[in-house]
């Protein structure tokens, strides 16, 4: 798991990760492989949770959201 601003990324099977989340702890879960929604959420001050099974894509998502978070801090 990695926390970037108000975004939280998990690596693993999305159904297993969601089953471990407390009831009513999130408002919405959306699948979005390139994490464009996560970047948009960070840029507008919203919280985001992402789950990725593939370690390579997980790394790409973390890098993309790290960059977006840094941009949001400069605003």
Order of alpha helices (4+ residues) and beta strands (2+ residues): beta-beta-alpha-alpha-beta-alpha
